[in-house]
Amino acid sequence: MAQIMIKNVRKDFGSFNAVKSSTFTIEDGEFFMLLGPSGCGKTTTLRMMAGLELPTSGEIYIEGEEVGMKPASQRDIAFVFQMFALYPHMNVGKNISYPLRSQGMPKAQIKKKVGEVAEILGITDILNRPVGGLSGGDRQRVALGRAIVRDPKAFFMDEPLGALDAEFREHMSAELRALHDRMGATTVYVTHDQLEAMQMGDKIVVMNHGVVEQFGRPQEIYDWPSTMFVASFLGSPSMNFLTFEGMIGNNRRTVEMNGVDFAIPESLEGARGKLAFGVRPEHVQFSDSSPYKGEVLATEYLGTTQIVTLATANGEIKSRVNAVQSIQVGDHVGLQFDPRTITIFNVDTGKALLSLANQEVLKHG
């Protein structure tokens, strides 16, 4: 398997800039997610890594070799598409063995490798069946088998579960992750589904409008978003933003909203103007003693928890609380926030103002 490095990669289609100077590294054996909304540049980035598109500028390294201008056939990678791209006139076994037959591998060796892959994927009983009558899940397994059988340096997957229904997607997500763990393969996976990315990925790159907004482990990105876009894209419900006009100095550890002081982690630099106080719904607590009040606008029952929407002087806010907690529309409740969970953003730039060094200190005690 292989480490993959992307250095200042840019892609233009005529006057349209699809990817803007992206830089990140995928370590050997990682399950790596390219996450973002439609049109953000994630699939274009994957296609450049695979050799299906050539970058306008920048460098792409696979296992230390610069491959940016090499075609896909010279990169030793396997690509799995959303629509499977199976050969309808071939049965399952022949679909899986096609790459090996194209390379002229001896028949006995092909049969052995196809059998090994079919055993891994649990499809030994359908090797002689035509692909046309298979379920979506089985067709996905066949497409994976055709990629796995080659023992490539890396697997690239472009929303491979997008055509499946929600329940089966969840099942196949767990299956794909388990397959990755057994094989130890470097895998790059494109998705617009933040839950899929959080569930499956070792690392995530979040993209928007061709820009890498943040890169890191799922928990780090969720807990400490570097931009308001990342904060709003990850999480359901997404992070709350309470906006206020204020100033934060290097030695100040509080912000004032509607006459109430709130403790915050230490800021990276002074900031003045329109700011946003960011807090996840699960970190919004109710307290009778808090002077900062919210009016309950709606409640949404979710089984073990409920989502409570409240109006405050600084905007609407959502809280995730225990389902048994008695809350009625129209109630006025005090709100409090753990300062270790707060992120402050500059609304004009959309960027977080908190130091990563301080975040590490807070996370570890």
Buried (B, 14 or more C-beta within 10 A) or exposed (E): BBBBBBBEBBBBEEEEBBBBBBEBBBBBBBBBBBBBBEBBBBBBBBBBBBBBBEBBEBBBBBBEEEBBEBEBEEBBBBBBBBEBEBEEEBBBBBBBBBBBEEEEBEEEEBEEBBBEBBEBBEBBEBBEBBBEEBEBBBBBBBBBBBBBBBEBBBBBBBBBBBBBEEEBBBEBBEBBBEBBEEBEBBBBBBBBBBBBBBBBBBBBBBBBBBBBBBBBEBEBBBBBBBBBBBBBBBBEBBBBBBBBEBEBEEEEBEBEBEEBEBEBBBBBEEBEEEBBBBBBBBBBBBEEEBEBBBEBBEBEEEEEBBBBBBBBEBBBBBBBBEEEEEBEEEBEBBBBBEBBBBBBBBBEEBBBBBBEEBBEEBEEE
